Amino acid sequence: MNRLENKQLANEYQVVVIGGGAAGLSAAVTLGRALRSVLVIDAGEPRNAPAAGVHGFLSRDGINPKELLELGREEALGYGVDIVNGVAIAARATSAAEEGAELSFEVELGEGRTVKAQRLLITTGLTDVLPEIEGIHERWGRDVLHCPYCHGWEVRNAAIGILGAGPMSLHQTMLFRQWSPDITLFLNDIIEPTDEEWEQLAARSINVVEGKVRSLEVVNDALTGVVLASGAVIPVAAVVTGARLEARSAVLESLGVPVVEHPMGVGRHVEVNPLGGATSVPGVWAAGNVVDLMGQVMASAASGVMAGAAINAHLVAEETRLAVEAAR
């Protein structure tokens, strides 16, 4: 692919997009089609890399995550967008955020390189913080799952274990019951169902296992069971867990954008204006999973399109203001 080398970067862009996933690339295509100069900085660490396929993405269901991003990069490059492999370490405003002032930013990449921008879009995604259980990281995205709409079809009618990990575990249990009649909830010394929840579990014929989970049993590279601290092994073919979802926040925090606890208690995210994704810092937008912790790939792509359009409109408004001032 015809990627730019870092040494060929322009000194300044109208928009720098930090994050080269579905949200960032969708925004870049939108802005490229709007004739804007755009740079995408891609760290190459997509959250869904372990998964075999992307689901729920109309016309691309089951596509390999890497292939989807490669297609997205090709489209962005076709509209004149520059893409570079690299990590944005920090960013800062280089002009005062005062009424009538022209906004500008400087982004610091690895190895001391910097690039300037008039506007920034942060689409750095999130990190799944998994429970500390032996074997869970190695199986993540394969037969250790989290989202029924992403993976439910692939494990339909299988023996599925729901690992008690946090406030969403009972919700996950009831959801996955739609895909299989063989559901086991592992309380894991964390979950304490209410009387009403016990009634719901019984009514849906969901097995409940008490005791702490120690590890996962894997045979011939396939998950076969959940091992309790007592040594007992409960057979399952897939495990569902509720990871804590943490927005990748280093660049956001360097800009002074607050990263706050999600109201559902599932992790930390960025609060933005729902009409386009503007953050509390003028000139900085955010989109994708850094904002919507539970959004699927298609939702992230859509938020990127909306953010791209909002940024273009913001630039148009500033250019109009400057033109009027010049005409006067």
C-alpha positions in Angstrom: 0.0 0.0 0.0 1.2 3.5 -0.8 1.7 4.8 2.7 3.5 8.0 3.5 6.8 7.6 5.2 7.1 9.7 8.3 9.7 12.0 6.8 7.3 13.0 4.0 4.7 14.4 6.4 3.4 17.9 5.6 4.1 20.4 8.3 0.4 21.3 8.8 -3.0 19.8 8.1 -6.5 21.2 8.4 -7.4 18.1 10.4 -5.3 15.5 12.1 -7.1 12.3 13.1 -5.5 10.3 15.9 -6.6 6.7 15.5 -6.9 4.6 12.3 -9.8 2.4 13.1 -13.4 2.4 11.7 -14.2 5.8 13.2 -11.0 7.5 12.3 -11.0 6.2 8.7 -14.6 7.0 8.1 -14.0 10.6 9.3 -11.0 10.8 7.1 -13.0 9.7 4.0 -15.7 12.2 4.8 -13.2 15.0 5.2 -11.2 14.0 2.2 -14.3 14.1 0.1 -14.8 17.6 1.5 -11.5 18.6 0.0 -9.8 19.0 3.3 -6.1 18.2 4.0 -6.2 15.3 6.4 -3.6 13.2 8.2 -4.5 9.9 10.0 -2.0 8.7 12.6 -2.5 5.0 13.0 -0.8 3.2 15.9 -1.8 -0.2 14.4 -3.4 -1.6 17.6 -7.1 -2.3 16.7 -9.1 -3.5 19.6 -10.8 -6.3 17.6 -7.5 -7.7 16.1 -8.0 -11.1 17.9 -11.4 -11.6 16.3 -11.9 -13.7 13.2 -14.5 -11.4 11.7 -16.5 -8.2 12.1 -20.3 -8.7 12.4 -23.2 -6.5 12.1 -21.6 -4.4 9.4 -24.0 -4.2 6.5 -22.5 -5.8 3.3 -19.3 -6.7 5.2 -20.5 -9.3 7.7 -17.8 -11.7 8.7 -15.0 -9.7 7.1 -11.6 -10.0 8.8 -10.9 -6.9 10.9 -7.6 -6.3 9.2 -9.1 -6.6 5.8 -11.8 -4.1 6.6 -9.2 -1.5 7.8 -7.1 -2.1 4.7 -10.1 -1.4 2.5 -10.8 1.7 4.5 -7.2 3.0 4.2 -7.4 2.5 0.4 -10.6 4.6 0.2 -9.1 7.3 2.4 -5.9 7.5 0.3 -8.0 7.7 -2.8 -9.4 11.0 -1.5 -6.0 12.5 -0.8 -5.8 11.6 2.9 -2.3 11.0 4.3 -1.9 8.0 6.6 1.1 7.3 8.7 2.1 4.5 11.0 2.9 6.0 14.4 1.9 6.7 17.9 0.6 10.2 18.9 2.1 10.7 22.3 0.5 14.0 23.2 -1.1 17.1 21.7 -1.4 20.7 22.8 -3.2 23.9 21.7 -0.9 26.5 20.2 -3.4 29.3 20.1 -5.7 30.7 22.7 -9.3 29.4 22.6 -10.8 32.9 22.5 -13.8 34.1 20.5 -12.6 35.1 17.0 -9.2 33.4 17.4 -8.0 30.9 14.8 -7.5 27.5 16.5 -4.3 25.5 16.1 -2.7 22.4 17.6 0.5 20.6 17.6 0.7 16.8 17.8 3.8 15.0 19.1 4.5 11.7 17.5 7.1 9.1 18.5 10.8 9.9 17.9 10.2 13.6 18.5 8.3 14.4 15.3 5.5 16.9 15.4 2.7 17.9 13.0 0.4 20.9 13.2 -3.4 20.9 12.8 -6.3 23.4 12.7 -8.6 20.8 14.2 -8.2 17.4 16.0 -10.3 14.3 16.0 -9.5 11.6 18.6 -10.6 8.1 17.7 -8.1 6.1 19.8 -10.7 3.5 20.9 -10.5 1.6 24.2 -8.7 -1.1 26.0 -10.6 -4.2 27.4 -9.4 -4.8 30.9 -10.0 -8.5 31.5 -10.4 -10.3 34.8 -7.2 -11.8 36.1 -8.1 -15.4 35.4 -5.5 -17.9 33.9 -6.1 -18.4 30.2 -8.6 -15.7 29.6 -6.2 -13.3 27.7 -5.1 -16.0 25.3 -8.6 -16.9 24.4 -10.0 -13.4 24.1 -11.8 -12.7 20.9 -11.8 -16.5 20.0 -14.0 -18.4 22.5 -13.8 -15.8 25.3 -16.4 -13.3 24.2 -18.3 -10.2 25.4 -21.0 -9.1 22.9 -23.9 -11.4 21.8 -24.5 -9.3 18.7 -20.9 -9.7 17.7 -20.4 -13.4 18.6 -23.8 -14.9 19.5 -24.5 -16.5 16.2 -21.2 -18.2 16.1 -21.8 -19.9 19.5 -25.6 -20.5 19.1 -26.8 -23.6 20.9 -23.4 -24.2 22.5 -22.7 -24.6 26.2 -21.9 -21.0 27.2 -20.5 -19.9 30.5 -21.1 -16.3 31.8 -18.2 -15.3 34.0 -19.4 -13.1 36.9 -17.2 -10.0 36.6 -19.2 -6.9 37.2 -22.5 -5.0 37.0 -23.3 -6.2 33.5 -22.9 -9.9 34.0 -26.5 -10.7 34.8 -27.6 -8.6 31.8 -25.2 -10.6 29.6 -26.6 -13.8 31.0 -30.1 -13.0 30.0 -29.0 -11.8 26.6 -27.0 -14.9 25.7 -29.9 -17.1 26.7 -31.4 -15.9 23.4 -28.7 -17.8 21.5 -28.5 -21.0 23.6 -30.6 -23.0 26.0 -27.4 -24.2 27.7 -26.2 -21.2 29.8 -24.2 -21.3 33.1 -23.7 -18.3 35.2 -20.5 -18.4 37.3 -21.0 -16.1 40.3 -17.2 -16.1 40.9 -17.6 -14.6 44.4 -18.5 -11.3 42.7 -22.2 -11.6 41.7 -24.9 -11.6 44.3 -28.3 -12.0 42.5 -31.3 -10.4 44.1 -34.4 -12.4 44.8 -36.0 -11.1 41.6 -32.9 -12.1 39.6 -32.8 -15.6 41.1 -36.4 -16.0 40.0 -35.5 -14.8 36.5 -32.6 -17.2 36.3 -34.7 -20.1 37.3 -37.5 -19.2 35.0 -35.1 -19.2 32.1 -33.5 -22.5 33.1 -30.1 -20.9 33.6 -27.6 -22.9 35.6 -25.8 -21.1 38.5 -22.5 -22.1 39.9 -21.1 -20.7 43.1 -17.4 -20.4 44.0 -14.5 -18.5 42.6 -13.2 -19.2 39.1 -9.5 -20.1 38.9 -8.8 -20.7 35.2 -10.0 -21.9 31.9 -9.5 -25.5 30.6 -8.2 -25.7 27.0 -7.7 -28.9 25.0 -6.2 -29.0 21.5 -6.5 -25.2 21.3 -10.2 -25.2 22.1 -11.9 -24.0 25.3 -13.5 -27.0 27.0 -14.3 -25.9 30.6 -14.2 -23.5 33.5 -12.0 -24.5 36.4 -13.2 -23.4 39.9 -10.9 -22.8 42.9 -12.1 -26.1 44.3 -10.7 -27.9 41.3 -14.1 -28.8 39.8 -14.4 -28.4 36.0 -17.6 -27.2 34.5 -17.8 -28.1 30.7 -18.4 -25.1 28.4 -17.5 -24.4 24.8 -17.4 -20.6 25.2 -17.1 -18.1 28.0 -18.6 -14.6 28.2 -17.1 -12.0 30.4 -17.7 -8.3 31.0 -14.3 -6.6 30.6 -13.8 -3.1 32.1 -13.8 -0.7 29.1 -11.1 2.0 29.4 -10.9 4.8 26.8 -7.3 5.2 25.5 -6.9 8.6 27.0 -3.3 9.7 26.9 -3.8 12.2 24.1 -7.1 13.3 25.4 -5.7 14.0 28.8 -2.8 15.9 27.3 -5.3 18.2 25.7 -7.3 18.7 28.9 -10.3 16.7 27.7 -11.9 15.0 30.7 -12.2 11.2 30.7 -15.0 10.2 33.1 -16.8 7.2 34.5 -19.5 5.8 32.2 -23.0 6.1 33.8 -23.5 2.3 33.5 -20.3 1.6 35.5 -18.6 -0.3 32.8 -15.5 1.9 32.4 -14.3 5.4 31.4 -15.2 7.3 28.3 -15.3 10.9 26.9 -18.5 12.9 27.0 -19.2 14.8 23.8 -21.8 16.8 22.1 -24.1 14.1 20.5 -24.4 16.2 17.4 -21.0 15.6 15.9 -18.8 14.7 18.8 -17.3 18.0 19.9 -15.5 17.7 23.2 -15.4 20.3 25.9 -12.1 21.6 24.5 -12.6 23.9 21.4 -11.3 22.5 18.2 -11.2 18.9 19.5 -13.6 16.2 18.6 -13.9 12.5 19.5 -15.6 9.6 18.0 -15.9 5.8 18.1 -15.3 3.6 21.1 -13.5 6.3 23.0 -16.9 7.9 23.3 -19.3 5.0 22.9 -17.8 2.2 24.9 -20.3 -0.4 23.8 -20.6 0.6 20.1 -20.1 -2.0 17.4 -17.8 -1.3 14.4 -20.6 0.0 12.3 -21.7 2.4 15.0 -18.1 3.6 15.3 -17.9 4.2 11.6 -21.1 6.2 11.7 -19.9 8.4 14.5 -16.7 9.0 12.5 -18.8 10.2 9.5 -20.8 12.5 11.8 -17.6 13.9 13.4 -16.0 14.5 10.0 -19.0 16.4 8.8 -19.2 18.5 12.0 -15.5 19.4 11.7 -15.9 20.4 8.1 -18.9 22.6 9.0 -16.8 24.2 11.8 -14.0 25.0 9.4 -16.5 26.4 6.9 -17.9 28.7 9.5 -14.4 30.0 10.4 -13.5 30.5 6.8 -16.7 32.4 6.2 -16.0 34.6 9.2 -12.5 35.4 8.0 -13.8 36.1 4.5 -16.3 38.6 5.9 -13.7 40.3 8.0 -11.4 40.6 5.0 -14.2 42.0 2.8 -14.9 44.7 5.4 
